[in-house]
Amino acid sequence: MSIPPSITTPTARRRLENLRRPDKWYLADGRGAIWAPPFPVWLREPGFWDHANLYELSFGPLFSVALVTQAGAEIPMAQARRDWRPDRLVCIYQAPDGAELIETKEVLPTGRFRSSWRWQGLAQPGFLVAYSAQDPGQSSEYVWDADALGFSWAGQAKSWGDRSQACDLGLSLVASTDQGTRITGSIQRCQSSTSQPSWRLSPFQEVWEPGVGFTSAEFSPGIDDRGLDWLALAVPLRDPSGDHVSFELGARVAQSATQEAPAARTNHWHEHFDSYPSFECEDTFLERYFDYRVYGLHLCEVRGPAGHLKHSAVAEGIEYFHAPITFSGQCHMLEARWSHGPRVATGTLLNFIDNQKPDGAFHGRVYSSAMVNTDFYHANWGDALLAVDAVYGDAAFLRRGYEGLGRYFRWLLADRDPEETGTVEVHNHFETGQEYMSRYQKVNATADADGWESRTRLKGIDATVYGYQLASALEQVAARLGEPEAAAAYAQDKARIGDAILGKMWDPAIGMFSDLEPDGLERTGAKAAVCFYPMLTDLPTTEHVEAMLGHLQNKEEFGTRWPIPSSSLDDPHFDANARWQGKRHVCPWNGRVWPMTTSHIIEGLIRQWKRRHALPEQTRIRCGKLAGEMIQKFIRMMFHDQDCGRPNCFEHYNPFTGQPSEYRGIDDYQHSWVIDLMMSGVLGISVEVSTDGCAVLTIDPLPMGLKRAAVHNVIVRGEPLAVSRLGERYEVEFIGQHHEAMIGQPVVIDLAAASTEPVITDAGRLKPRPARPALTPAQKAE
């Protein structure tokens, strides 16, 4: 009996509605403009007074809005409630006379922060006034444009790369109304007092003309450029029943051509959601989080070209993380490869290649502004390159990625393993993105070990695994590109690194892989989450895998309620409450659950589940079941109080309570991968390409206790794919073919002959079925 397909495929509007909630405020244009202040001071005030970001650049305040009488006295507006969706924030205000005013906040392409207003029940005509306060030392060239209905001026924003540097911004504050009434403006330079969204504290009541608003928009510079420049636009509300008024503050980086592009006519959020597969599941947490992750990718998208940012990519997060960072680049490539277009997935790597240092190293960050203070992070570029190529098959990208990563790999060997030990050296704890933990204390217990300038050398198991995966990827791609000598050289490097991982970094005494002391190559014995990273490779034997599974499930080590702590519970420096050396830190790795490492480990378990010809069935099933269990726990952890309506993605969590690092203020932090785990694990979708370029699609879902899950609108190498699982069975629809199998029996399809060749499985039991016609509306209703 055939498993029925999903009756409906969620629309973009429905997916946005499913994310609706009252306690969030982040807004973005999906290009680089974002309003997501971590600890907003003025969230209950109209407009956008808290600061915003363009790429990594921070600026503010933007503007606020006041309701005033004909005489210029403020009519107080009390915020009654808020309603957020990824594409807008609706705020409801109550006036003392019972009038209700509805503000809709949006961030529009390109870099425009809009506050739109509707109202009902106003007792008398009045004015809506948008006003802002700017630093005269960072602003100039104020221009009043009566035709454009607003002001424009040159401003500045702070660059995170160099705190002393400011980047030029083009700013404008404009108004529009459906009523066609006259809009007036005023600009006043004042000595410093306070910069607050308060009409009473602004200078505008002093220059207000009753019934008119403002009579002059001329600017007087005063005796010096110290203080505040106050700008205001007044829109008369002639009809108390109301119609529509909106204010926009537009911002663009001076050197950014993309910020000058015309605004899109369609909802860019709808376009974004339509460009990703839709996921349905009986587990509402999984279903909701899939779409929440799709939201996060657009919230943090940065559109190129813009300065040094040559291509579109995903920023690591909000605030000063709103730039592509090597630590998380691999994550974004895995997530964004499921988009229907390669722009973001390929652009993430190409940005670092286009800004590659002369010696082959990568900058740690790519800024739209100056490339300074960019640090460095180790990352799994090899797996990311192959993953993106597997889905898209873009030959030009593969060639560019191969060449750039080849230069990077040669630098890595020369700079981090000049002795040819097969291990990759870490020069300080910040390079791994995993500071403050015992693995570094093992090689440097001095007082300066925790400092930014510390030279804490360590042969890192994580960095070495990344090196092995990169050598393996380069070997495969070299063979595909017809470079046998290069392939042979990379194979030698791969073998040397693999031998070191198995021979030097495996500690049989504790049954774990280990970091090494850099000079004598002695194992440190520190039990950290990164010690499981070899499961990402084809190296572990049954003995290795079984031992690692034991540690992962041991409740005295890594088997906590929420998976998995960054350091083992029996580590002498373990602390679940984010304290290091007695002080709570913003980024401690001595016991907190970090989604970054958890996604690595789940990915490793999925890969071991799929090693059918290398591991015993019992071991594989253990890996598969643990991966499925961890996916569900991992995703549930990322909901406030396990409330299905309030997903989040903070940097780290308490392994016992699941409490996120809210004190850090950085939500929607994209330095892990979840969509890819659902696609490759829950639905079992993977594509592998042989050295002769032949691609094979395999569907092999994890043995997890889900009764129903499905994914639609997947595009693999230009062809549509849908996978549904129901109980112990699953279905595959691909290029008009329909296939069924039991969980545990993979469907393997040769993509070069998918339309004519039979389906192959290890069990050899499946038969191809003809494509079924699309369901009629009546059939769907049934």
C-alpha positions in Angstrom: 0.0 0.0 0.0 1.5 3.3 -1.0 2.2 6.0 1.6 0.0 9.0 0.8 1.8 12.1 -0.1 1.4 15.3 2.0 -1.9 16.9 1.2 -0.6 20.5 1.3 2.7 22.2 0.7 3.0 25.3 3.0 3.1 28.6 1.3 5.6 31.3 2.2 2.8 33.3 3.9 1.8 30.4 6.0 5.4 29.7 7.0 5.8 33.3 8.0 2.5 33.2 10.0 3.8 30.0 11.8 6.7 32.1 13.2 4.5 34.9 14.5 5.0 35.8 18.1 4.8 38.8 20.5 8.2 38.8 22.1 10.6 39.3 19.2 11.7 42.4 17.3 14.5 41.6 14.8 14.0 43.0 11.3 16.2 42.9 8.2 16.1 43.4 4.4 18.1 40.2 3.6 20.8 42.3 2.0 22.8 43.7 5.0 20.5 46.2 6.7 19.3 44.9 10.0 17.6 46.3 13.1 18.3 43.9 15.9 19.6 45.7 19.0 20.4 43.0 21.5 19.2 44.9 24.5 16.8 47.6 23.0 16.2 50.5 25.3 13.4 52.1 23.3 11.5 49.1 22.0 8.2 50.5 23.5 8.7 53.8 21.7 7.5 54.4 18.1 9.9 54.2 15.3 13.5 53.0 15.4 15.5 54.9 18.0 17.8 52.0 19.0 20.8 51.5 16.7 20.9 49.5 13.4 23.5 47.9 11.3 24.5 48.0 7.7 26.7 44.9 7.3 29.2 45.2 10.2 28.7 49.0 10.5 26.7 50.3 13.4 24.8 53.6 13.4 22.0 55.3 15.3 19.7 56.6 16.5 17.4 56.3 13.5 14.2 58.1 14.3 11.1 58.2 16.5 7.5 59.3 15.9 5.3 61.6 18.0 1.6 62.3 17.8 1.0 66.1 18.5 -1.9 68.4 18.6 -2.5 71.4 16.2 -0.8 73.5 18.9 2.3 71.2 19.0 1.6 69.5 22.4 2.4 65.8 22.5 -0.5 63.3 22.8 1.0 60.4 24.7 0.9 57.0 23.0 1.2 54.0 25.3 2.3 50.8 23.6 -0.4 48.1 24.3 1.0 45.2 22.5 3.4 44.0 19.7 3.1 41.3 17.0 6.2 40.1 15.2 6.7 38.2 12.0 10.0 37.9 10.2 8.8 40.5 7.6 7.3 43.1 10.0 6.7 44.3 13.6 3.3 45.6 14.3 2.9 47.8 17.4 -0.4 48.9 18.8 -0.6 52.2 20.7 -3.4 53.7 22.8 -4.0 57.5 23.2 -5.6 58.9 26.4 -8.8 59.7 24.4 -9.2 56.0 23.4 -7.8 56.5 19.9 -5.8 53.5 18.6 -2.7 53.9 16.4 -1.2 51.0 14.5 2.5 51.2 13.5 4.1 48.6 11.1 7.9 48.5 11.2 9.8 47.0 8.3 13.3 47.0 6.9 12.9 47.2 3.1 15.4 46.8 0.3 17.7 48.5 0.2 18.6 49.7 3.7 15.3 51.6 4.3 13.7 51.5 7.8 10.0 52.2 7.5 7.4 53.1 10.1 3.9 53.0 8.6 0.9 54.3 10.5 -2.9 53.8 10.5 -5.3 55.0 13.2 -8.8 55.2 14.2 -10.8 57.1 16.8 -8.8 60.3 16.9 -10.9 63.0 18.6 -9.3 65.9 16.7 -7.0 66.6 13.8 -3.3 66.7 14.6 0.1 65.8 13.3 2.4 62.8 13.1 6.0 63.9 13.4 9.1 61.8 12.7 12.3 63.2 14.3 15.9 62.2 14.7 19.0 63.3 16.5 22.4 63.1 14.8 26.0 63.7 15.9 27.2 66.9 14.1 30.8 65.6 14.2 29.7 62.6 12.1 27.0 64.3 9.9 27.1 67.0 7.3 25.5 68.4 4.1 21.9 68.5 5.2 19.6 69.0 2.3 15.9 69.7 2.4 14.1 68.4 -0.6 10.5 69.5 -0.8 9.8 67.2 -3.8 11.3 64.2 -2.0 9.4 65.2 1.2 12.4 65.0 3.5 16.0 65.5 4.4 19.2 63.9 3.1 22.6 64.1 4.6 26.0 62.4 4.9 26.6 60.4 8.1 29.0 57.9 9.5 28.9 54.5 11.1 31.4 52.7 13.2 33.4 49.8 11.7 33.9 46.9 14.0 37.2 46.0 12.2 38.8 49.2 13.5 37.0 51.1 16.2 38.8 54.3 15.2 37.5 54.2 11.7 34.2 55.5 10.5 32.6 54.7 7.2 30.5 57.1 5.1 26.8 56.6 5.0 24.2 58.2 2.8 21.2 58.9 5.0 17.7 60.3 4.3 14.6 60.8 6.3 11.4 61.1 4.2 7.7 61.0 4.7 4.8 60.0 2.5 1.0 60.1 2.9 -2.0 59.0 0.9 -3.7 62.2 1.8 -1.6 64.5 -0.4 -1.1 67.0 2.3 1.8 69.4 2.8 4.8 68.0 4.7 7.0 70.4 6.6 10.4 70.0 8.0 12.8 71.5 10.6 16.5 71.1 11.5 18.0 72.5 14.7 21.6 72.4 15.9 21.6 72.2 19.7 24.2 72.0 22.4 24.3 68.6 24.0 21.6 67.6 26.5 20.2 64.2 25.9 19.5 61.9 22.9 16.2 60.3 23.8 13.0 59.7 21.8 11.1 62.4 23.7 9.1 65.1 21.9 9.2 67.2 25.1 13.0 67.2 25.3 13.5 67.9 21.6 13.8 71.5 20.4 10.7 71.3 18.1 8.0 72.6 20.5 9.9 75.9 20.6 9.8 76.3 16.8 6.3 74.9 16.2 3.8 76.9 14.3 0.2 76.1 15.5 -1.9 74.5 12.8 1.0 74.5 10.3 3.9 72.5 11.7 7.2 74.0 10.7 7.8 77.1 8.6 11.4 76.7 7.8 13.8 73.8 7.0 16.9 76.0 6.8 20.0 74.8 8.7 22.1 77.1 10.9 25.5 75.5 11.8 25.9 77.6 15.0 29.3 78.5 16.5 30.7 74.9 16.3 29.8 71.3 15.4 29.4 70.0 19.0 26.1 68.8 20.3 23.2 67.3 18.4 21.5 68.0 15.1 17.7 67.4 15.5 15.7 66.8 12.3 11.9 66.5 12.0 9.2 65.9 9.5 5.5 66.9 10.3 2.6 65.3 8.5 -0.9 66.9 9.2 -3.7 64.5 9.9 -6.6 66.4 8.4 -9.1 63.5 8.6 -9.5 62.1 12.1 -10.7 58.8 10.7 -7.3 58.3 9.3 -5.8 56.9 6.2 -2.0 56.1 5.9 1.2 57.9 6.7 4.7 56.4 6.6 8.2 57.5 7.4 11.4 56.0 6.1 15.0 56.4 7.1 17.2 55.2 4.3 20.8 54.3 4.7 23.5 53.0 2.3 27.2 52.5 2.5 28.9 55.0 0.2 30.9 52.3 -1.6 28.0 49.9 -1.9 26.5 49.7 -5.4 23.9 47.2 -4.3 22.5 49.6 -1.8 21.6 51.9 -4.7 19.4 49.3 -6.4 15.7 50.0 -6.6 13.4 48.5 -4.0 11.9 45.1 -4.9 8.2 45.3 -5.6 7.4 41.9 -4.1 7.9 40.8 -0.5 11.5 39.6 -0.3 10.6 37.4 2.6 8.1 35.5 0.5 10.7 35.1 -2.2 13.2 33.8 0.3 10.9 31.2 1.8 9.8 30.0 -1.6 13.4 29.5 -2.5 13.9 26.8 0.2 12.2 23.4 0.6 9.2 23.1 2.9 9.4 20.6 5.8 6.5 19.0 7.5 6.6 16.7 10.5 4.5 15.3 13.3 7.1 16.7 15.7 6.1 20.4 15.7 9.4 21.4 17.2 11.3 20.1 14.1 8.8 21.5 11.7 8.8 25.0 13.3 12.6 25.1 13.7 13.2 24.2 10.0 11.3 27.4 9.0 13.0 29.4 11.8 16.3 28.4 10.4 15.2 29.5 6.9 14.3 32.8 8.5 17.7 33.1 10.2 19.6 32.7 7.0 17.8 35.6 5.4 17.9 37.8 8.5 21.7 37.4 8.4 22.2 37.5 4.6 24.6 40.1 3.4 24.4 41.0 -0.3 27.4 41.6 -2.4 29.1 43.3 -4.0 29.8 45.8 -1.2 33.3 46.9 -0.6 35.5 43.8 0.2 32.3 41.7 0.2 32.3 40.6 -3.5 29.5 38.0 -3.2 26.4 37.4 -1.2 26.8 35.3 1.9 25.4 34.7 5.4 26.7 36.7 8.3 27.4 34.9 11.5 24.9 36.9 13.5 23.7 40.3 14.5 25.7 43.3 15.8 29.5 43.0 15.1 28.9 39.4 13.9 27.0 40.8 10.9 29.7 39.8 8.5 30.9 36.6 6.9 33.3 34.8 9.4 35.4 31.7 8.6 34.4 30.0 11.8 30.8 29.7 10.6 31.3 29.8 6.8 31.2 26.0 6.6 27.8 26.0 8.4 26.3 28.5 6.0 27.5 26.6 2.9 25.8 23.4 4.3 22.6 25.3 5.1 22.3 27.5 2.0 23.1 24.7 -0.4 19.4 23.7 -0.1 18.3 27.0 -1.6 17.1 26.8 -5.1 20.0 29.1 -6.2 23.7 28.8 -5.5 24.3 32.5 -4.9 24.7 32.4 -1.1 26.3 28.9 -0.8 29.0 29.5 -3.3 29.4 33.2 -2.4 30.3 32.3 1.2 33.5 30.6 0.1 34.3 32.9 -2.8 34.3 35.9 -0.5 37.2 34.4 1.4 39.0 33.3 -1.7 38.7 36.7 -3.4 40.2 38.3 -0.2 42.8 35.6 0.3 46.1 36.7 1.7 49.3 36.4 -0.4 50.5 33.5 1.6 47.3 31.6 1.1 45.7 32.1 4.5 42.1 33.3 4.9 41.0 36.4 6.7 38.9 35.5 9.7 36.2 38.0 8.5 35.2 39.7 5.3 34.0 43.3 5.9 32.3 45.7 3.5 34.7 48.3 5.0 38.4 48.0 5.9 40.0 44.5 6.1 41.7 45.0 9.4 41.7 43.1 12.7 40.1 40.1 10.9 41.7 37.4 13.1 41.7 33.7 11.9 39.6 30.6 12.5 40.1 27.0 11.5 37.2 25.6 9.5 36.1 22.5 7.6 36.3 23.9 4.1 36.8 20.5 2.4 33.4 19.1 3.4 31.7 22.4 2.6 33.1 22.5 -0.9 32.0 18.9 -1.7 28.6 19.5 -0.1 27.8 22.5 -2.2 29.1 20.9 -5.4 27.0 17.7 -4.7 23.7 19.7 -4.8 24.5 22.2 -7.6 27.2 20.6 -9.8 28.6 24.1 -10.7 31.9 23.4 -12.5 33.1 27.0 -12.4 32.6 27.2 -8.7 34.3 23.8 -8.1 37.3 25.0 -10.1 37.6 28.3 -8.2 37.0 26.6 -4.8 39.7 23.9 -5.7 42.3 26.5 -6.6 41.7 28.8 -3.6 41.5 26.0 -1.1 44.6 24.5 -2.6 46.5 27.7 -1.8 45.0 27.7 1.7 46.0 24.0 2.2 49.6 24.7 1.2 49.7 27.6 3.7 48.1 25.4 6.4 50.8 22.7 6.0 53.7 25.2 5.8 52.6 27.4 8.7 50.9 24.9 11.0 52.8 21.7 10.4 56.3 22.5 9.0 57.7 19.4 10.7 55.3 17.2 8.6 53.9 15.5 11.7 50.5 15.1 10.1 48.9 17.3 12.8 47.7 20.9 12.5 48.7 23.4 15.1 46.5 25.9 16.8 48.3 29.1 17.9 45.8 30.4 20.5 42.5 29.4 21.9 40.6 32.0 19.8 41.6 30.4 16.5 39.3 27.5 17.1 36.5 29.7 18.2 36.5 27.7 21.5 38.2 29.8 24.1 38.4 29.2 27.9 38.5 25.4 28.3 40.8 22.7 29.7 42.3 21.6 26.4 44.4 24.8 26.4 45.2 24.6 30.1 46.9 21.3 29.4 49.6 23.0 27.3 49.7 26.4 29.0 48.5 26.8 32.6 50.1 30.2 33.1 48.2 33.3 33.9 48.5 34.7 30.3 46.9 31.6 28.7 43.5 33.2 28.6 44.7 36.5 27.0 44.1 37.8 23.6 47.8 37.9 22.9 48.4 34.4 24.3 50.6 32.1 22.3 49.0 28.9 23.5 50.2 26.3 21.0 48.3 23.1 20.6 48.0 20.3 18.0 44.3 20.4 17.8 42.2 17.3 17.0 39.5 19.6 15.4 42.0 21.5 13.2 43.7 18.2 12.2 40.4 16.6 11.2 39.6 19.7 9.1 43.0 19.3 7.5 42.3 15.6 6.7 38.9 16.4 5.2 40.4 19.2 3.1 43.2 16.9 1.7 40.5 14.3 0.9 38.3 16.8 -0.9 41.2 18.3 -2.9 42.3 14.8 -3.9 38.8 14.0 -5.2 38.4 17.3 -7.1 41.9 17.1 -8.6 41.1 13.6 -10.0 37.8 14.9 -11.4 39.6 17.9 -13.0 42.1 15.6 -14.7 45.1 16.5 -12.5 46.5 13.0 -11.5 49.8 14.3 -10.1 48.0 16.8 -7.8 45.6 14.1 -6.8 48.5 11.8 -5.8 50.1 14.6 -3.8 46.9 15.3 -1.9 46.5 11.6 -1.3 49.9 11.5 0.3 49.0 14.4 2.5 45.7 12.8 3.4 47.4 9.6 4.4 50.0 11.3 6.5 47.3 13.2 8.4 45.1 10.2 8.7 48.0 8.1 10.1 48.6 10.8 12.7 45.0 11.0 13.8 44.8 7.2 14.2 48.3 6.6 15.5 49.1 9.7 17.5 45.8 11.2 18.5 43.9 8.1 19.6 44.3 7.5 23.3 43.5 3.9 24.0 43.7 4.5 27.7 40.6 6.6 27.8 39.0 5.5 24.5 39.0 8.9 22.9 40.9 11.0 20.4 43.0 13.7 21.9 44.8 16.9 21.3 48.6 16.8 21.3 51.2 18.8 23.1 53.0 20.6 20.2 56.7 19.8 20.9 56.7 16.2 22.1 53.4 15.2 20.6 52.2 13.8 23.9 48.4 13.3 24.2 46.9 15.8 26.5 43.9 13.6 27.6 41.5 16.6 27.8 38.0 15.3 27.1 36.2 17.8 24.9 33.4 17.7 22.4 35.9 18.2 19.6 37.4 14.8 20.4 34.4 13.3 18.6 35.2 15.1 15.3 37.0 12.2 13.7 33.5 10.7 13.2 33.2 13.2 10.3 35.9 11.1 8.5 36.2 7.6 7.1 39.0 6.8 9.6 37.3 5.4 12.7 37.2 1.6 13.1 34.5 -0.3 15.0 36.5 -0.1 18.1 36.9 3.7 17.8 33.2 4.3 17.1 31.9 2.0 19.9 34.2 3.7 22.4 33.0 7.2 21.3 29.4 6.1 21.5 30.1 5.0 25.1 31.4 8.5 26.0 28.5 10.3 24.3 25.9 8.2 26.2 27.7 8.3 29.6 25.8 10.5 31.9 28.9 11.2 33.9 30.7 12.6 30.8 28.7 13.8 27.8 25.3 12.2 28.2 23.5 15.3 29.5 19.8 16.1 29.0 20.6 18.6 26.2 23.4 17.5 23.8 26.2 17.9 24.2 28.5 19.8 26.7 31.6 21.3 25.2 33.7 19.7 28.0 33.1 16.5 29.8 31.3 16.6 33.2 34.4 15.1 34.9 36.7 17.8 33.5 38.3 19.7 36.5 37.2 23.0 34.9 33.7 22.0 34.0 31.0 24.6 34.7 27.5 24.5 33.3 26.8 28.1 34.3 29.2 29.8 31.9 31.8 30.6 34.5 35.5 30.3 33.8 38.0 30.8 36.6 35.1 32.0 38.8 33.9 34.6 36.4 30.9 34.3 34.1 32.1 34.8 30.5 30.3 35.5 27.2 32.0 32.7 25.3 33.1 29.9 27.7 33.7 26.4 26.3 34.2 24.6 29.6 30.8 22.9 29.8 28.1 24.9 27.9 26.3 23.3 25.0 27.4 25.0 21.8 25.2 24.4 18.7 28.4 24.6 16.7 29.9 21.4 18.2 26.6 19.6 18.6 25.9 19.9 14.9 29.4 18.6 14.1 28.8 15.6 16.3 25.3 14.8 15.0 26.8 15.1 11.5 29.5 12.6 12.4 27.0 10.1 13.8 25.0 10.4 10.5 28.1 9.7 8.5 28.9 6.7 10.6 25.3 5.4 10.1 25.9 5.5 6.4 29.2 3.6 6.4 27.4 0.4 5.5 30.5 -1.5 4.2 32.9 -0.3 7.0 31.0 -0.9 10.2 28.9 -3.7 11.6 25.1 -3.3 11.4 24.7 -3.1 15.1 27.2 -0.3 15.4 25.7 1.6 12.6 22.2 1.4 14.1 23.5 2.7 17.4 25.0 5.7 15.5 21.7 6.2 13.6 19.5 6.0 16.6 21.7 8.3 18.7 21.8 10.8 15.8 18.0 10.8 15.5 17.6 11.2 19.3 20.1 14.0 19.4 18.5 15.9 16.5 15.2 16.0 18.4 16.8 17.0 21.7 19.1 19.5 20.1 16.2 21.3 18.3 13.9 21.2 21.4 16.7 22.9 23.4 16.5 25.9 21.1 13.1 27.0 22.3 12.5 29.3 25.2 11.2 27.0 28.1 10.5 24.4 25.4 7.6 26.6 24.2 7.0 25.6 20.5 6.0 29.2 19.7 9.3 30.7 20.8 12.3 29.3 18.9 15.7 30.8 19.4 19.4 30.3 18.4 21.8 31.6 21.0 25.5 31.0 21.1 25.4 28.4 24.0 23.1 26.7 26.5 23.1 25.0 29.9 23.4 21.3 29.3 21.1 20.4 32.2 18.4 23.1 32.0 18.6 24.2 28.3 18.8 27.8 29.5 20.3 29.9 26.7 22.9 32.7 27.0 20.3 35.4 27.0 22.6 37.6 29.1 24.9 37.7 26.0 22.0 39.2 23.9 23.0 37.5 20.7 20.1 35.5 19.3 19.7 34.0 15.8 23.4 33.2 15.8 24.2 31.2 12.6 27.3 29.3 13.6 25.8 25.8 13.4 23.7 23.8 10.9 20.2 22.4 11.4 18.5 22.4 8.0 21.2 20.1 6.6 20.9 17.7 9.6 17.2 17.4 8.9 17.8 16.9 5.1 20.6 14.4 5.5 19.4 12.8 8.7 15.6 12.9 9.2 15.0 12.5 5.4 18.3 10.8 4.6 19.2 12.8 1.5 22.8 12.8 0.3 24.6 13.1 -3.0 28.0 11.8 -3.7 30.2 12.4 -6.8 32.8 9.9 -7.9 36.2 10.8 -9.3 34.9 10.5 -12.8 32.2 13.1 -12.0 29.2 10.7 -11.8 26.7 11.8 -9.2 24.6 9.4 -7.1 21.6 10.4 -5.0 21.0 8.3 -1.9 18.0 8.4 0.4 18.7 6.7 3.7 16.7 8.2 6.6 17.8 7.7 10.2 16.1 5.0 12.3 14.3 7.5 14.5 10.8 7.1 16.0 9.0 9.6 13.7 5.5 8.6 12.4 5.5 11.3 9.7 7.9 13.7 8.1 8.2 15.0 4.6 10.2 17.5 2.6 9.0 19.1 -0.7 10.4 21.5 -3.3 14.0 20.1 -3.0 16.1 20.8 -6.0 19.1 18.4 -6.6 21.2 19.2 -9.6 18.3 21.1 -11.2 15.7 18.3 -10.7 12.8 18.3 -8.2 12.9 15.8 -5.3 10.4 15.0 -2.5 10.8 12.5 0.3 8.1 11.4 2.8 8.5 9.0 5.7 5.6 7.3 7.5 6.3 4.9 10.3 8.8 2.3 9.1 8.4 3.2 5.4 9.3 6.1 3.2 8.7 7.3 -0.4 10.8 9.1 -2.9 9.6 11.2 -5.8 12.3 12.2 -8.3 12.1 13.2 -11.9 8.7 11.6 -12.3 9.7 8.4 -10.6 8.1 7.0 -7.5 10.0 4.7 -5.1 9.2 3.1 -1.8 11.4 1.4 0.8 11.6 0.4 4.4 13.7 2.6 6.8 17.2 1.0 6.8 17.0 0.1 3.1 18.6 3.0 1.1 17.3 4.1 -2.3 20.3 4.8 -4.6 19.7 6.6 -7.9 22.3 7.2 -10.6 21.6 10.9 -11.5 23.0 10.4 -15.0 20.4 7.8 -15.8 17.6 8.6 -13.3 14.9 8.7 -15.9 15.6 5.2 -17.3 17.6 3.1 -15.0 16.1 0.9 -12.2 16.5 1.8 -8.6 19.3 0.1 -6.8 19.4 -0.8 -3.1 21.6 -2.9 -1.0 18.7 -5.2 -0.3 17.9 -5.4 -4.0 14.2 -5.5 -3.3 12.8 -2.3 -4.7 11.2 -1.9 -8.1 10.7 1.4 -9.9 7.2 2.6 -10.1 5.7 4.8 -12.8 5.2 8.5 -11.9 1.8 9.2 -10.6 -0.3 12.1 -11.9 -0.7 15.1 -9.8 -3.6 15.0 -7.3 -6.7 17.0 -8.1 -8.1 19.5 -5.6 -10.9 17.0 -4.7 -8.3 14.3 -4.1 -6.2 16.6 -1.9 -9.3 17.4 0.1 -9.9 13.8 0.8 
